[in-house]
């Protein structure tokens, strides 16, 4: 189902891609568990697809699940969890929630700074 979803995404059939991504997500959750790296990866793909198709509420719900799974798998703070907060900031921005987006970006920055160190090249300096 996952391969089919990727094929449909490449063809631009977002409806079919969403259906197959949802199916593969359920399969991965049952077979590998909610905190397995592949399960989390599929959830993130589904979340990005939902954002692209203007289904922001569904994307926000997926992000809550992703955050809990990443917190369990990678710990808090972690680079992986920080990337999810960055995506959550994007959802907040697309919903017009500027204050919430800033909070998520600040949390992302703080996590990256803690997880990687203040001098790491991935950490972008603040003005």
Secondary structure, 3 states (H helix, E strand, C coil): CHHHHHHHHHHCCHHHHHHHHHHHHHHHHHHHCCCCHHHHHHHHHHHHHHHHCCCHHHHHHHHHHHHHHHHHHHCCCCHHHHHHHHHHHHHHHHCCCHHHHHHHHHHHHHHHHHHHCCCCCCCCCCC
